[in-house]
Amino acid sequence: MTDFFNWLSGMVWNQYFIYCFLAVGLFFTIATKFVQVTHLKDMFKLMFQRKSSKSGVSSFQAISMSLGSRVGTGNIAGVATAIALGGPGAIFWMWLMAFLGSATSFIEITLGQVYKSKLNGEYRGGPSYYIEKGLGLKKFAFAYAVLTIVAKGFLLMNIQSNTVAASMKGAFGIPPIITGLAMVTLLALIILGGVKRIAKVSEWLVPIMAIGYLIVCMIILGANITAIPVVFKLIISSAFGAEATFGGIIGSAIAWGVQRGFFSNAAGSGGETFEGSAAEVSHPAKQGLVQAMAVYIDTWVICTATAFMILITGMYNVHPSGTEALATNIPGVEAGAMNVQLAVDSVFSGFGYSFIAIALFFFCFTTMIAYYYKSETSLAFINRDKKNGRTWLDYLLKFGILFFALTGSIISASTAWTLGDIGLGSMAYLNIIAILLLTKPALKVLKDYREQKKAGKDPVFDPVKIGIKNADFWESEFETETSDYEIELKKSKNERTTSGKVQPLVNASQPEKV
């Protein structure tokens, strides 16, 4: 069975598919006129907007949920694996993948917003929604929804729990099954609370865990600051075959840099569109820009910090598949979280193992929460035409996710990663086809956003005006949602509580404009 999974993973991640990611990212970069560069100011500004509603989450909550999904074992174990199999040059290709992938992410997130729906009082969106509404391909949309449930809910869930269990055993000697049971219990408490509870947990937990991890990274880099230019030169020279030791593995550097970069930020898989579609915004391009920034944060900031820690401390081996080992700095250590634990321990003796184990727990746990949300949204798409839904399917999904979270903690790491690669790669095949076919409406939305900004307006989306069909939420629901929000906003601005009594803030004969 293991041989079959390895063969299937090799079929999915063939060299043409890997280069396709770079080509698609380059296409969207050119088509959007470098949206990931020209709108950096908007990305930062929009990222911190906290407007939400009963139906949708704020942009900040949405990006926190998305980063909770993106920032996981890929940022730690995935980076170490990329270096081990592709050499230091793989990091450069991760950076390039993130730059081009940011434009791809903008396109898919914007489409998710354009074609989102309001189901059972909550915003829902993603590839299944824009495939059905934008392309009119119901069977294609249904297939993606089912694949998301299998890939995110089951296969990728394995990797997260497996990484946490292995790190906890190494740091504290806790048996994997005990770690698995603890994670399943905590996960059950969160997923029973719905999208609002998921958003609230992510809003606070993600920034704290990311900042804490980066602080430790900066301390380690600061202790070795003179070596940073040397490491940077090593990455660049290795990426283009100019470095003597790693010059002969350019192909492996590209392949593993792109593959692990994609696993980390998932730009192009469609997997990060679900949270973005749930955001409360006045224009789809706004959330597209916010989520494009998430790709930078994930790869350029967090993955880079991990890579520099590993390289600057020398805690890595390089052994590409089918070749002899090119570097053996830490004999007998399998690539993964152990590399980072050793890197931290080299500066903070006795602290590295426990710190990375705890960091991985938070990274991976928030990812598992996000995986559940994506699976639940896909199930909501499947059930949307049923008056009372299929309750048994909802319970089956929850049980399946908890089951795979538990089994993931006890299976081998190689099996977990192979299954995860198959699942995420399969999602990307379908999504890339969809977003390429929907390039025209996505570019119309971007053009509309730019024109309104140029006119000094706060962009508000009107699909009819720019000729986009089947954007039913924006045609009907958005006016109602905005009206209700403005009523509440005006009410809160014109009233205050003094000694238990509500008093007007402004003269009633001169109402304040909102």
N, C-alpha and C positions, 0 to 999 in steps of 0.2 A: 504493500500500500504506500509506503514511504517513497519508493521509486516512482510510482504513478504520480504522486503529488509533485515530486521534483520535476518530472517530465512535463506535467501540465503547467507548472509555474514557468518553466523554460519556454513553453509554447506561447504563454501570455506575454512574458517579458522578453520577446525576441528583439533583435537589434533595430528592426524597422520601427517597432512600436516605441522604443526608447527615443529614437531620433524624431519620431512623429511629435512627441511632446514639445521638443525644442522648435520644430517647424510651426506647430499650431500657435505656440506662444509668440513666435516672431511675427506670424501673420496678424494676430490680434494687436500686437504692439504697433505695427505699421498702420493697420486699419483704424485704430483709435487715435493715431497720431501721438503715440507715447503717453497714453492717459496716466500710466503709473509714475510719470515724471512731471507732466504739466499740471497735475492737480494735487501735488503733495500737500500744499497748504490746506486745501479743502479736506483732504484725508484726515489730517490732524484735528482740524476744527470739528468736523462732523463726528469723529470717533467718540467725543465726550458728550454728545447730546444725550440727555436722559429723559426725553419725552416718551411716555408710554401710554397705554390705554388698557381698558378691560380686555381688549382683544389682542393687542400686540405688546411686544417688549420694546425697550428703548434701544437705540443704536449701540450704546455702551454695553447693555446686557447682551445684545446679539453678538457683538465682537468678543465679549467675554466667553459666551457659550462656544463660539467658533474657535477661539484660542484654546478653550478647555478641551476641544476635540483635537485640534492640531498639535498642541503642546503635550506630548506624551512620551512614550518610550522611543519614538523616532528621533527625538531631540537629544537623547542620551545614548541608548544602545544602537540606534540606527546610524548615528554619526560615527560611532566606533566601528561599526560593520563596514561602512563606506570606506573608511581609511584602511581597514584590514584587507579589503578585497580590491580596492582601487588605488591605494596609496594616498599620500597627502593631496595630490592633484584633484582627487574626487571632490574636495571641498570647493574648489573654484567652480566646478560644474554644478554643484548644489547652489552656489550663488547665482549663476547664470539662469538656472532653472527657476529660481525664485523671482528674478527680475522679469523674465518672460512670462512666467506663470501668474504674476500679479495682474497682467493685462487679461489673461485667460480668466482669472478669478473675477475680475470686474465684469466681464461679459456674462458669465454664468450666474453671478449673484444678481445682476441687474435683471436678467430674464426671470429669475426666481421671483423677484418683486413684481415685475410687470404682470405675470400670469398667476399670482397667488390667489388663494380663495379664503373665505371665512367659513370654517366648519366648526359647528358646535361651540360658537362664540370665540374661537381662536383662529389667528392667521396661520395658514398652512401653505407651503409652497415647496418647490424643488424641481428637479428634472422631470419627474412624472407629470407634474402640472404643466410645465412649459412644452413638453413633448406633445401632450394631448391637445392643449389649447392653441399652441403656436403652430404645430405641424399637423394636427388632426389625426395623429396615429395612436389610437387607443391601445392596441395590442402592444405596441412598442413601449408606451407609457406604463402599462401594467407589468410588462417584463422587467422594466427598470425598478419599479416599486418592489417586486418580489426579490430581485437581486440585491437591493439595498438591505432588505431585512436579513437575507442570508449572509451577506458580506459584513455589514456593520454590526448586526445583532448577534451573529454567531462566530464567524471566522475571525474577524478582527478583534472581537472581545477576548479571544484566546490569548493574543499577544500581550495585551495589557495586564491581565491577571497573572500570566506566566512570568512576566518580567518582575512584577511586584513580589510574587512568591519567591522567586530565585534570589532577589536582593535581600528580602527579609530573612531568608535562611542563612545567607552569607554573613549578614550583619549581626543578627540576634539569635541564630540557631532555631528559628521558629519553623516547624514542619510546614511544607507547602499547603497541605490540606487545611490546616488551621487558618493560615492566611486567607485561603480561598473562601472558607466559611465566613470569616469576618467581613470580607469584602462583599460577599453576596448579601449578608444581613444589612450592611450600610446601604448598598445599592437598592435593595428592596424598599427601604424607608424613603429614599429620594424619589424613585420612579413612580411610587404610588401617589405622589403629590402633584403630578402634571407639569406642564411647561413652565408655569409661573414659579413653582418651587425650584425647578432646574435652573431657571434664569437667575433667581435670587442667590442660589448657592454659587453659581458660576461668577456672578458679579463681584462677590467678595473674595472667593477662594482663588480664582485665577490670577488676579494682580498680585496677591500676597505671595503665592507660590513662585511666580515668575520673578518677582523682585528679590525674594530671598535667595533664589538660586543664582541670579545674576550678581548679587553682592558677593557671594562666595567666589564666583568665577573671577570677578574683578580683583579680589584680594590675591588670588593665586597668580593672576596675570601681572598684578602689580609687583609681586615678589620676584617675578622673572621678567621684568619689563624690558631689560636689555635684549632679551631673546626674541621679542615680538617681531622686529623687522626681519630677523633670520627665518622665522617660521613663515611669515608672509611670503618671503622670497621662495621658500621651499614649496609652498602651495602653488604659486604661479609657474615656477619652472617645471614642476612635476606635471602640471596640467597640460603643458605643451611639449613635453618630451625633452626639455632642455636640462633636466637633472640627471646626473649620471646613474644613480641607483634605480630611479623609478621611470626613466625615460622610455623604457620599452613597453609600458603598460598603459598607453594613452587610451586605448579602447576600453580597458577595464575602468579607468578613471572616469571616463564619460558615462559609461553604463551604470556604474554604482553611484556616481554623483547624482545623476538624473533620477535613478530609481529610488534612492534613499531620500533625495530632496523631495520627490513627489510623495513618498510615504509620509514625510513629515508635514508638508503643507497641503497636500491633496488637491492642489489647484488643477482643475481639469477633470476631476473624477465626478464632480457634481455633489460630492458628499458634504461640502461646506455651504451649500445653498439653502439648506433647511433653516438654519438659524437666521440667516440674512433675510429670508422671506417672512419671518415672524416679526421683523422690526417695524415700528411705527414711524414711517417717514412720509414726507409730502411728495417725494419724487424717487423713482427706482434707482436712478444713478447715484443718489446720495449713499445708499447702502452698498452699492457696488464699489464705491470709492473706499468706504470704511473697511469692507472685507478685503480689498486689495492691499490695504495697509497691514492687515493681519498676516498676509504672506510674508511681508518684510520682517515683521516682528518675530515670526516663527523661525524663519531660516536665517536671515541676515543678522539677527540679534542673538537668539537663544542657541541655534545650531552652531553659529560661529564661535560663541563663547565656549561651548563644549569642545569643539574641534581644537581651538587654541589651547585649552587646558590640557588636552590629551597630547598634542604635538609638542607643546612647550616644555612639558615634563618628561617627554620621551616614553610615555606609557602606552605604547602601541607596537603591534607586529604588522607586517605587510606580507600576505601570502595569497596572491590571486589564484583563482581556480585554475588547475592544470599547469601550474608553474612551480618552481622552487621558491622557498621563502626568500624575500628580498630584505627583510628586516626582522630581527627577533630580539626585541628589547626586553620583553617580559615572557620568557619561555613558559609554555604550558598554559597560558591564559587565553581562553576563548574570547573572541571579540564580543563586546557587549557592555553592560553597565559596569562590569569589573574594571574596565579601562579608566572610567571616570572616577570610580571609587579609589583606585590607586593614585590617580592624579591629585585628588583632594588630599589623600592621606600623605602624599609626599610633602605637603606644606603644613597640614594640620594632622600631625601624627595621632592615630587612634580615632580620628573624627570622620574620615572619609567614608568608611563603610556605612556607618549609621546615618550620616547626613544624606548620602545619595539614596539610601533605602527609603528614608522618609520623604525625600523630594520625589522619588519615583512613585511612591504611594499617592501623593497628591496629584502629580502629573497624570498618572494612569487612571486614577479614580475619576477625575473630571472628564477624561476622555471617554470612559465607560458610560458616564451619565449622558454625554452628548451622543454616543452611539445609540443608546436607548431612544433618545428623542428623535433621531433620524428614522429609526425603525418604526417608531410609533406614528410618525408623520406619514410614512409610506403605507402603513396599515390603514390610516385614516383615509388615504387616497383610494385604497382598494374598497373600503367600506362606505364611501361617501354617498352612494346611491341607495343604501339600505336605511330605511326609516329609523330603526333602532340599532343599526350597526350589527355586527356579528360579535356579540360579547365574548363568546367562547374563543374567538380568534385573539382578542385582546389578552385574555388570560393565558392563552397558549404562547403568545409572544413573550409575555413577562416571564413565564416559566422557562421558555427556551433560552432567553437571555441570561437568566440567573443560573441555569444549568451549564451553559457554555462558559460563564464567568468562573464557575467552580471547576469544571474539567480543565480549563486552560491553565489553572494553577498547578496541575500535576502532570501534564503532558510534556514532551521534550521541547526545548526552545526552538530547535530546527523545524520541527513539525508545525509549531505555532506560527513561526514567521512565514513558512511556505504557504500555509493556508491563508494567512492574511494578505500576502502578495497576490495570490490568485483572486481573492475577493475584490480587493481595491483595483487591481488592474482590469478586471472584468467590468466593473462599474465605469471606468474611464473609457473603454471601448465604445460603450453605448452613448455616454454623455458627450464625448468629443464629436461624434457624428451629429448629434442633436444641436449643439451650439454652433457648429459650422453652418448648418442649414438655417439657423436662426440669427445669423450675423446681421442681416439687414435691419430687422426690428431693434436689435440691441444698439446698433449705430444710430438709428433714428432717435432713440431715447437719449443717447449721449449728446447728439447734436442739439436736441431740444433743451437739455440741461445747460449746455454752453451758451446758447442764445439767450436764455432767460438770465443767466448770470451776467452776461455781457450787458444786458439791458438794466442791470442793477436790481433785479428781482430775486426774491427767495423762490427758487424753482418749485412749481406745483405741476403735477403730471396730469395731462389730459390726453388719453390715448386716441380719442376720436379726432382731435385736432391734428395729430401727426400721422393719422392713418394706420393705427395698430388695432387689429380686430381681436375679439375674444378676451380682452383684458377686463372681464366683467366686474371684478372688485372695484377697479378705478372708475368704471362707468356708472356704478350704482352705489356701492357700499361706502366708498371713500367720502363722499359728500356728507353722508349721515354721520360717519365716525368723526369727521372734522368738525361738524356742527356741534355734536355732543361735547367734544373736547373744548371747543371755544366757549360754550355755555358754562362749563365747569370752571374754566380759567377766568372768565369774567366774574363769575360768582365769587371765586376765591379772592380776586383782586378788589372787589367792592364790598367785602364784608370782613369784619374782624371781631374777635371775641374779647370783651372787656367785662370783667367781674361777672362772667357767666352769661352776658348778654351780647347779642350780635349787633354790631354797629356798622353803618356804611363808611367806606373809606373816602368816597368822593361825593360831591353834591349830586343828588338824584336828578336835578334838572340839567346837569351837564355830565352825562355818562361818559366814562373813560372809554376810549377806543381800544379794541383788542386786535 
